Amino acid sequence: MKRLGCLVAAIAALLIAGALAVSLLFGSASVEEETSFVIPSGSSLTAIAEKLEDEGLISSADGFVLRARLLGGSTPIQAGEFQLEPGMSQTDMLRAFQQGDVIRRFVTIPEGMPSILVHERLMAEDLLTGEVAVPAEGSVLPDTYDFERGESRQAVLDRMQAAMAAYLAEAWEKRRPDIAVSTPREALILASVVEKETGVPSERRMVAGLYSNRLKIGMRLQADPTIIYPITKGKPLGRRIRRSEIDAINDYNTYSMAGLPKGPITNPGRESIAAVLDPERTSAIYMVADGSGGHAFADTYAEHEANVAKWRQIRRARGEI
């Protein structure tokens, strides 16, 4: 038995040595500069080898397949994009495909980016593939998302929308009991108004508290961004709002109707959603710009008029009026 085992081992060693000799005979690697190599999902070993040969990175697909089957072990090859370095051997390539890091690309959706601009950003990303429709407003969670070269735009958008659904559900479970909204959808709509009304993160809960107060007493929100949304779908207006637009009657304009708009006016971030679900406890129901990028808040109309007068003085000093 011992002799038989030795014989089997010797035969195996000869086969491996012979296979290596054949592998060396049939091919070599030729990576002369940093090269990006993409392995599509579902690719077979033979397809990968043929792609390497077609792109001039190895001299023989057969040699690569033989080497991989004999020496590659059982670790599967990953799909994705890989960076091949100058001087890499076929063994180095195989190891990279099995154990190396797939190159990740990133697309960022800032807080408050409307869906029409999310669509434009996805369509402008040349490394993504396929068409995608403008997503429903408020369905995308602002964040930075990674993707692989050649991935579909729809797949990336699906992740963005799944992230919003998951975060909204999680945040809703932690809501305060006395808030002004009664459903996750209403929370999303109000959060979108808060997102567009202030660019100062520390103000979000205060703005949310003010609008919550207005909703509770049936007072109109009178949020300028709700005037603009039906006109531009969230893009900048690029001019001052006209009187006719303030008076316009539609499902979004909170100057001409009480309550919330019929839908979100942008894609709000986590902090704006959290602010609506845990707003500042305040008695303020008025606000106006304070000249610093933030707002001056007031409990009474008399206080508000005084704040408005200060804002007009600032604008006069700037030559705006």
C-alpha positions as CSV (number, residue, x, y, z in Angstrom):
1,M,0.0,0.0,0.0
2,K,2.9,2.3,0.9
3,R,4.5,1.7,-2.5
4,L,1.1,2.3,-4.2
5,G,0.7,5.6,-2.4
6,C,4.2,6.7,-3.4
7,L,3.5,5.7,-7.0
8,V,0.2,7.7,-7.0
9,A,2.0,10.7,-5.6
10,A,4.8,10.5,-8.1
11,I,2.3,10.3,-11.0
12,A,0.4,13.3,-9.6
13,A,3.7,15.3,-9.4
14,L,4.5,14.4,-12.9
15,L,1.1,15.4,-14.1
16,I,1.4,18.8,-12.4
17,A,4.9,19.3,-13.7
18,G,3.7,18.4,-17.2
19,A,0.7,20.7,-16.8
20,L,2.9,23.6,-15.8
21,A,5.2,22.9,-18.7
22,V,2.2,23.0,-21.0
23,S,0.9,26.1,-19.4
24,L,4.2,27.9,-19.8
25,L,4.4,26.6,-23.4
26,F,0.9,27.8,-24.2
27,G,0.9,31.2,-22.8
28,S,2.3,34.2,-20.9
29,A,1.0,37.4,-19.5
30,S,1.6,40.8,-21.1
31,V,0.6,43.7,-18.9
32,E,2.7,46.7,-19.9
33,E,0.8,49.5,-18.1
34,E,-2.0,49.9,-15.6
35,T,-5.0,48.3,-17.2
36,S,-8.7,48.1,-16.2
37,F,-10.2,44.7,-16.8
38,V,-13.9,44.0,-16.4
39,I,-15.4,40.6,-15.7
40,P,-19.1,40.6,-16.4
41,S,-21.4,38.8,-14.0
42,G,-21.9,35.1,-14.8
43,S,-18.7,34.9,-16.9
44,S,-17.2,31.4,-17.3
45,L,-13.5,30.8,-16.8
46,T,-13.2,30.1,-20.6
47,A,-15.0,33.4,-21.4
48,I,-12.7,35.3,-19.0
49,A,-9.6,33.8,-20.6
50,E,-10.8,34.6,-24.1
51,K,-11.5,38.2,-23.1
52,L,-7.9,38.4,-21.6
53,E,-6.5,37.1,-24.9
54,D,-8.7,39.4,-27.0
55,E,-7.5,42.4,-25.0
56,G,-3.8,41.4,-25.5
57,L,-3.2,40.7,-21.8
58,I,-2.3,37.1,-22.2
59,S,-1.0,35.2,-25.2
60,S,-3.1,32.0,-24.8
61,A,-6.6,31.6,-23.4
62,D,-6.1,27.8,-23.3
63,G,-2.9,28.2,-21.2
64,F,-4.7,30.5,-18.7
65,V,-7.6,28.1,-18.3
66,L,-5.2,25.1,-17.8
67,R,-3.2,27.0,-15.1
68,A,-6.4,28.1,-13.4
69,R,-7.9,24.6,-13.2
70,L,-4.7,23.1,-12.0
71,L,-3.5,25.7,-9.6
72,G,-6.4,28.1,-9.0
73,G,-8.0,26.2,-6.1
74,S,-11.7,26.3,-5.4
75,T,-12.0,30.0,-4.8
76,P,-14.5,31.5,-7.3
77,I,-13.6,34.3,-9.6
78,Q,-15.4,37.6,-8.8
79,A,-17.4,39.7,-11.2
80,G,-16.4,43.4,-11.4
81,E,-13.6,45.7,-12.5
82,F,-10.0,45.0,-11.6
83,Q,-6.8,47.0,-11.9
84,L,-4.0,44.9,-13.6
85,E,-0.5,46.2,-12.8
86,P,2.5,46.1,-15.2
87,G,4.5,42.9,-15.0
88,M,1.7,40.8,-13.5
89,S,1.9,37.1,-14.3
90,Q,-1.1,34.9,-15.1
91,T,-0.9,33.6,-11.6
92,D,-1.1,37.2,-10.3
93,M,-4.1,37.9,-12.5
94,L,-5.9,34.8,-11.3
95,R,-5.2,35.7,-7.7
96,A,-6.5,39.2,-8.2
97,F,-9.7,37.9,-9.8
98,Q,-10.2,35.5,-6.9
99,Q,-9.1,37.6,-3.9
100,G,-8.4,41.1,-5.0
101,D,-10.5,44.2,-4.4
102,V,-13.1,45.0,-7.1
103,I,-12.8,48.6,-8.2
104,R,-15.8,50.6,-6.9
105,R,-17.1,53.8,-8.5
106,F,-19.2,56.3,-6.6
107,V,-22.2,58.6,-7.4
108,T,-23.3,61.1,-4.8
109,I,-26.9,62.4,-4.4
110,P,-26.7,65.5,-2.1
111,E,-29.5,66.3,0.4
112,G,-32.3,68.2,-1.3
113,M,-31.5,67.1,-4.8
114,P,-34.8,66.8,-6.7
115,S,-35.5,63.7,-8.7
116,I,-35.2,65.4,-12.1
117,L,-31.5,66.1,-11.2
118,V,-31.0,62.7,-9.8
119,H,-32.0,61.4,-13.2
120,E,-29.6,63.7,-15.0
121,R,-26.8,62.7,-12.7
122,L,-27.4,59.0,-13.3
123,M,-27.7,59.5,-17.1
124,A,-24.4,61.5,-17.1
125,E,-22.5,58.7,-15.5
126,D,-20.8,57.1,-18.5
127,L,-19.7,54.0,-16.7
128,L,-23.3,53.0,-16.0
129,T,-25.5,51.3,-18.6
130,G,-29.1,51.4,-19.8
131,E,-31.9,53.9,-19.5
132,V,-33.8,55.0,-16.4
133,A,-36.9,57.0,-15.8
134,V,-37.1,60.0,-13.6
135,P,-37.7,58.5,-10.1
136,A,-40.7,59.5,-8.0
137,E,-40.0,62.6,-6.0
138,G,-38.9,61.8,-2.5
139,S,-38.1,58.2,-3.3
140,V,-34.3,58.5,-3.3
141,L,-32.3,58.7,-0.1
142,P,-29.5,61.3,-0.5
143,D,-26.1,59.6,0.1
144,T,-23.0,58.3,-1.7
145,Y,-23.6,55.0,-3.6
146,D,-21.0,52.7,-5.0
147,F,-21.3,50.9,-8.3
148,E,-19.3,48.8,-10.7
149,R,-18.4,49.7,-14.3
150,G,-21.1,48.4,-16.6
151,E,-23.7,48.2,-13.9
152,S,-27.2,49.3,-14.9
153,R,-28.5,52.7,-13.9
154,Q,-31.7,51.0,-12.8
155,A,-29.8,48.8,-10.4
156,V,-28.2,51.8,-8.8
157,L,-31.5,53.7,-8.6
158,D,-33.1,50.6,-7.0
159,R,-30.5,50.7,-4.2
160,M,-31.2,54.4,-3.7
161,Q,-34.9,53.9,-3.4
162,A,-34.5,50.8,-1.1
163,A,-32.3,52.9,1.2
164,M,-35.0,55.6,1.4
165,A,-37.8,53.1,2.1
166,A,-35.7,51.4,4.8
167,Y,-34.6,54.6,6.5
168,L,-38.1,56.1,6.5
169,A,-39.6,53.0,8.1
170,E,-36.8,52.9,10.7
171,A,-37.2,56.6,11.5
172,W,-41.0,56.4,11.7
173,E,-40.8,53.8,14.4
174,K,-38.8,56.3,16.5
175,R,-41.2,59.3,16.0
176,R,-42.4,61.4,18.8
177,P,-46.1,60.8,19.7
178,D,-47.3,64.5,19.3
179,I,-46.0,65.3,15.9
180,A,-48.1,67.0,13.2
181,V,-48.0,64.3,10.6
182,S,-49.9,61.0,10.8
183,T,-48.2,58.8,8.2
184,P,-44.7,58.1,6.8
185,R,-45.8,59.7,3.5
186,E,-46.8,62.9,5.3
187,A,-43.5,62.9,7.2
188,L,-41.6,62.6,3.9
189,I,-43.6,65.5,2.3
190,L,-43.0,67.8,5.3
191,A,-39.3,66.8,5.4
192,S,-38.9,67.8,1.8
193,V,-40.3,71.3,2.6
194,V,-37.9,71.6,5.6
195,E,-35.0,70.5,3.4
196,K,-35.7,73.2,0.8
197,E,-36.5,75.9,3.3
198,T,-33.2,76.0,5.1
199,G,-29.6,75.3,4.2
200,V,-28.5,75.6,7.8
201,P,-28.4,72.1,9.4
202,S,-28.8,73.4,12.9
203,E,-32.1,75.1,11.9
204,R,-33.8,72.0,10.6
205,R,-35.6,71.0,13.9
206,M,-36.7,74.6,14.4
207,V,-38.1,74.9,10.9
208,A,-39.8,71.6,11.4
209,G,-41.2,72.8,14.7
210,L,-42.6,76.0,13.1
211,Y,-44.3,74.2,10.3
212,S,-45.6,71.6,12.6
213,N,-47.2,74.4,14.6
214,R,-48.8,75.8,11.5
215,L,-50.2,72.4,10.5
216,K,-51.7,71.9,13.9
217,I,-53.6,75.2,13.9
218,G,-54.6,75.0,10.2
219,M,-52.4,77.9,9.2
220,R,-51.0,77.9,5.7
221,L,-47.3,76.8,5.5
222,Q,-46.5,79.6,3.0
223,A,-43.2,77.9,1.9
224,D,-41.7,79.5,-1.1
225,P,-40.2,76.2,-2.5
226,T,-43.7,74.9,-2.9
227,I,-44.5,77.7,-5.3
228,I,-41.4,76.9,-7.3
229,Y,-41.7,73.2,-7.6
230,P,-44.7,73.0,-10.0
231,I,-42.8,75.4,-12.3
232,T,-39.3,73.8,-12.4
233,K,-39.8,70.4,-10.8
234,G,-37.2,71.4,-8.2
235,K,-34.6,73.0,-10.4
236,P,-33.6,76.6,-9.4
237,L,-36.0,79.2,-10.6
238,G,-33.3,81.7,-11.5
239,R,-35.3,84.8,-10.7
240,R,-37.7,86.2,-8.1
241,I,-41.1,84.7,-7.6
242,R,-43.9,86.6,-9.4
243,R,-47.1,87.7,-7.8
244,S,-49.1,85.5,-10.1
245,E,-47.1,82.5,-9.0
246,I,-47.7,83.2,-5.4
247,D,-51.4,83.4,-6.1
248,A,-51.4,80.3,-8.3
249,I,-53.8,77.5,-7.3
250,N,-52.4,74.0,-7.6
251,D,-51.7,70.9,-5.5
252,Y,-48.3,72.2,-4.3
253,N,-48.6,75.9,-3.6
254,T,-48.9,76.3,0.2
255,Y,-49.6,80.0,-0.2
256,S,-52.9,79.3,-1.8
257,M,-53.9,76.3,0.2
258,A,-53.7,74.9,3.8
259,G,-52.0,71.7,4.6
260,L,-49.2,69.8,2.9
261,P,-48.4,69.7,-0.8
262,K,-49.8,66.6,-2.6
263,G,-46.3,65.1,-2.7
264,P,-42.6,65.7,-1.8
265,I,-40.9,68.7,-3.5
266,T,-37.4,67.1,-3.3
267,N,-35.5,64.2,-1.9
268,P,-34.9,65.0,1.8
269,G,-32.0,63.7,3.7
270,R,-31.9,61.8,6.9
271,E,-31.6,64.9,9.1
272,S,-34.7,66.6,7.7
273,I,-36.7,63.5,8.1
274,A,-35.5,63.1,11.7
275,A,-36.3,66.8,12.3
276,V,-39.9,66.3,11.3
277,L,-40.3,63.2,13.5
278,D,-38.7,65.0,16.5
279,P,-39.3,68.8,15.9
280,E,-38.1,71.6,18.1
281,R,-40.6,72.3,20.9
282,T,-41.3,76.0,20.0
283,S,-44.3,78.4,19.8
284,A,-42.9,80.1,16.7
285,I,-45.1,80.3,13.7
286,Y,-43.3,83.0,11.7
287,M,-39.8,83.1,10.1
288,V,-38.0,85.3,7.7
289,A,-34.4,85.3,6.3
290,D,-31.9,87.0,8.6
291,G,-29.2,87.8,6.1
292,S,-26.7,85.2,7.2
293,G,-28.2,82.2,5.4
294,G,-30.5,81.4,8.3
295,H,-33.8,82.7,9.6
296,A,-35.2,84.9,12.3
297,F,-38.2,83.2,14.1
298,A,-41.1,84.8,15.9
299,D,-44.1,83.8,17.9
300,T,-46.2,86.9,17.1
301,Y,-47.0,88.8,13.9
302,A,-45.6,92.0,15.5
303,E,-42.3,90.3,16.2
304,H,-42.3,89.0,12.7
305,E,-42.9,92.4,11.2
306,A,-39.9,93.7,13.1
307,N,-37.8,90.9,11.7
308,V,-39.1,91.6,8.2
309,A,-38.1,95.2,8.5
310,K,-34.5,94.2,9.5
311,W,-34.4,91.9,6.5
312,R,-35.5,94.7,4.2
313,Q,-32.7,97.0,5.6
314,I,-30.2,94.3,4.9
315,R,-31.5,93.9,1.3
316,R,-31.4,97.7,0.7
317,A,-27.8,97.8,2.0
318,R,-26.9,95.1,-0.5
319,G,-28.7,97.0,-3.3
320,E,-31.2,94.3,-3.9
321,I,-34.2,96.6,-3.5
